[in-house]
Amino acid sequence: MLVGGNFDKLLPAEKYLLAPTTNPEEGTTVHTQTIATTVTTTPPATAPLTDRVIPAVRGEFYSYSTQFTLERPLYAMMKCRANKDRAVTFAEEHADEVNLVFVFKNGLVRIGSPLAPESEQILAGICDPDELGETYFATTDMTEAEFEAMRQEENGAKLAEFCGGAIGDGQLDGVPLSLGAVIAVVTDCGKFGLLRITYLTASTVRVDACHILL
């Protein structure tokens, strides 16, 4: 059972799948699939990431690596060219783009939904809680090889199906992170993602990740 929130709006993946955008940006490749068409975007190797707000586009598959710190603990699952790590002040005007919060406290690092108690303490006074979305997540038993295969396959329907299944016992409240853990994520706005913890200290977390908005 899911912990808290209304999960009814998270329909089966097939009902979310849309056709790709008709004018993909530079660096985009299009993959035709039997279930649906997914646009996979990867920024050119020389393209710098930006702090501009570039929301995810429905049907685009994003694969990337990023780092979170005490100064930038918010996880915004946006387009590849946009930085996914954001400062707390990001939530002042973009609370709806905050999907996860990394909590660095007492030498440990926890991850939680924006509506988890620890997250709300960080965001208190920054934004209206009513503007925050719910994010459910669960630690999986996926191996590193399976995770990389999922990222390389770039199949949005398969990613959504796996994450939806893993979230059966998902939660909102923060849980401690461990090196190598693979975490499935589903948001109430239709984002499905996986992140693997590749580096972990008391003040820094690095992840390899992929997500899609359906």
C-alpha positions as CSV (number, residue, x, y, z in Angstrom):
1,M,0.0,0.0,0.0
2,L,1.2,3.5,-0.7
3,V,1.8,5.7,2.3
4,G,-0.4,8.8,2.2
5,G,-1.6,10.8,-0.8
6,N,-4.0,10.1,-3.6
7,F,-2.4,7.7,-6.1
8,D,-5.5,7.1,-8.2
9,K,-4.4,9.7,-10.8
10,L,-1.3,7.6,-11.7
11,L,-2.8,5.6,-14.5
12,P,-1.2,2.6,-16.2
13,A,1.8,3.7,-18.3
14,E,0.1,2.9,-21.6
15,K,-2.5,5.5,-21.0
16,Y,0.1,8.2,-20.5
17,L,2.2,7.5,-23.6
18,L,2.1,10.3,-26.2
19,A,3.6,10.8,-29.6
20,P,7.0,12.6,-29.7
21,T,7.3,16.3,-30.2
22,T,7.3,17.2,-33.9
23,N,10.3,19.5,-33.6
24,P,12.9,17.9,-31.3
25,E,15.8,20.1,-30.2
26,E,19.3,19.5,-31.4
27,G,20.8,16.4,-29.9
28,T,17.5,14.5,-29.9
29,T,17.1,11.1,-31.3
30,V,13.8,9.4,-32.0
31,H,13.1,5.7,-31.2
32,T,10.0,4.0,-32.6
33,Q,8.6,1.3,-30.3
34,T,5.8,-1.3,-30.5
35,I,3.9,0.2,-27.5
36,A,4.5,3.9,-28.1
37,T,7.0,6.4,-29.5
38,T,9.5,7.9,-27.1
39,V,11.8,10.8,-27.8
40,T,15.2,10.4,-26.1
41,T,17.1,13.5,-25.4
42,T,20.8,13.7,-24.5
43,P,22.5,17.1,-24.5
44,P,25.5,17.5,-26.8
45,A,28.8,16.7,-25.0
46,T,29.9,20.3,-25.2
47,A,26.6,21.9,-24.2
48,P,26.7,23.4,-20.7
49,L,23.9,22.7,-18.3
50,T,21.8,25.6,-17.2
51,D,19.9,26.8,-14.2
52,R,17.1,28.0,-16.5
53,V,13.8,26.2,-15.8
54,I,13.2,23.8,-18.6
55,P,10.4,21.5,-17.7
56,A,10.3,17.9,-18.9
57,V,8.3,17.2,-22.1
58,R,5.9,14.4,-22.2
59,G,7.2,11.4,-24.0
60,E,10.9,12.4,-23.8
61,F,13.3,10.0,-22.1
62,Y,16.1,11.6,-20.1
63,S,19.3,9.9,-19.0
64,Y,21.9,11.9,-17.0
65,S,24.2,12.1,-14.0
66,T,24.0,14.8,-11.3
67,Q,25.2,15.8,-7.9
68,F,23.4,17.1,-4.8
69,T,24.9,19.0,-1.9
70,L,23.9,20.9,1.2
71,E,23.7,24.0,-0.9
72,R,21.7,22.4,-3.7
73,P,19.5,19.6,-2.1
74,L,16.4,19.8,-4.3
75,Y,15.8,17.3,-7.1
76,A,13.9,18.7,-10.1
77,M,13.3,16.1,-12.8
78,M,13.5,18.4,-15.8
79,K,15.0,18.2,-19.3
80,C,18.6,17.1,-19.8
81,R,19.9,20.6,-20.4
82,A,18.6,21.9,-17.1
83,N,20.4,21.3,-13.9
84,K,18.5,18.8,-11.8
85,D,20.1,19.9,-8.5
86,R,18.6,23.1,-7.2
87,A,19.0,25.4,-4.2
88,V,16.2,25.7,-1.7
89,T,15.3,29.1,-3.0
90,F,14.3,27.4,-6.3
91,A,11.1,26.4,-4.6
92,E,10.0,30.0,-4.1
93,E,8.7,30.3,-7.7
94,H,8.9,26.7,-8.9
95,A,7.6,24.5,-6.1
96,D,5.7,22.3,-8.6
97,E,9.1,21.3,-10.2
98,V,10.5,20.0,-6.9
99,N,10.2,16.2,-7.0
100,L,12.6,15.0,-4.3
101,V,14.6,16.5,-1.4
102,F,17.9,15.3,-0.1
103,V,18.2,15.9,3.6
104,F,21.8,16.2,5.0
105,K,21.7,15.9,8.8
106,N,23.8,14.4,11.6
107,G,26.2,12.8,9.2
108,L,23.5,11.0,7.3
109,V,21.7,11.6,4.0
110,R,18.1,10.9,3.5
111,I,15.8,11.3,0.6
112,G,12.1,12.1,0.7
113,S,9.1,13.5,-1.0
114,P,8.7,17.3,-0.9
115,L,5.8,16.6,1.5
116,A,7.8,14.4,3.9
117,P,8.2,16.0,7.4
118,E,12.0,16.5,7.0
119,S,11.5,18.1,3.6
120,E,8.8,20.4,4.9
121,Q,11.2,21.6,7.5
122,I,13.7,22.6,4.8
123,L,11.1,24.2,2.7
124,A,9.2,26.0,5.5
125,G,8.7,29.6,4.7
126,I,10.1,29.1,1.2
127,C,6.9,28.1,-0.6
128,D,3.3,27.3,-0.1
129,P,3.0,23.5,0.8
130,D,-0.1,23.3,-1.3
131,E,2.0,24.0,-4.4
132,L,4.3,20.9,-3.7
133,G,3.5,17.6,-5.4
134,E,3.7,14.1,-3.9
135,T,6.5,11.8,-4.9
136,Y,6.5,8.1,-4.1
137,F,9.6,6.1,-4.1
138,A,11.0,2.7,-3.1
139,T,14.4,1.1,-2.9
140,T,14.6,-1.8,-5.5
141,D,16.7,-4.9,-5.8
142,M,17.8,-3.9,-9.3
143,T,21.5,-4.6,-10.0
144,E,23.9,-2.1,-11.5
145,A,23.9,-4.0,-14.8
146,E,20.1,-4.1,-14.9
147,F,19.9,-0.4,-14.2
148,E,22.4,0.5,-16.9
149,A,20.5,-1.7,-19.4
150,M,17.3,0.1,-18.5
151,R,19.0,3.5,-19.2
152,Q,20.5,2.3,-22.5
153,E,17.3,0.8,-23.8
154,E,15.6,4.1,-23.5
155,N,12.1,2.5,-23.3
156,G,9.7,4.8,-21.5
157,A,6.9,2.3,-21.3
158,K,9.2,-0.3,-19.7
159,L,10.6,2.3,-17.3
160,A,7.2,3.3,-16.2
161,E,6.0,-0.3,-15.8
162,F,9.0,-1.2,-13.6
163,C,8.7,1.9,-11.4
164,G,4.9,1.5,-11.1
165,G,5.4,-2.0,-9.9
166,A,8.2,-1.1,-7.5
167,I,6.1,1.6,-5.9
168,G,3.7,-0.9,-4.6
169,D,5.2,-0.4,-1.1
170,G,6.4,3.1,-1.9
171,Q,6.5,5.9,0.6
172,L,6.7,9.6,1.1
173,D,8.8,9.9,4.3
174,G,12.5,10.2,4.1
175,V,14.8,7.1,4.2
176,P,18.6,6.8,4.6
177,L,20.6,6.4,1.4
178,S,23.2,3.7,0.8
179,L,25.9,3.5,-1.8
180,G,24.8,1.6,-4.9
181,A,21.1,1.6,-4.1
182,V,18.7,1.9,-7.0
183,I,15.6,3.9,-6.2
184,A,12.3,3.9,-8.2
185,V,10.4,7.2,-8.3
186,V,6.8,8.0,-9.3
187,T,5.3,11.5,-9.0
188,D,1.7,12.5,-8.9
189,C,2.3,14.5,-12.1
190,G,3.3,11.5,-14.2
191,K,7.1,11.3,-13.9
192,F,8.7,7.9,-13.7
193,G,12.4,7.6,-12.8
194,L,15.3,5.5,-11.5
195,L,18.3,6.8,-9.7
196,R,21.4,4.9,-8.6
197,I,23.6,6.3,-5.8
198,T,27.2,6.3,-7.1
199,Y,28.9,8.5,-4.5
200,L,27.8,9.3,-0.9
201,T,29.3,11.4,1.9
202,A,27.8,13.4,4.7
203,S,27.5,16.5,2.4
204,T,27.4,15.2,-1.2
205,V,25.4,12.7,-3.2
206,R,26.0,11.8,-6.8
207,V,23.5,9.8,-8.9
208,D,23.1,8.3,-12.3
209,A,19.5,8.6,-13.3
210,C,16.8,8.4,-16.0
211,H,13.2,9.6,-16.1
212,I,10.3,10.2,-18.4
213,L,7.1,12.3,-18.1
214,L,4.1,10.4,-19.4
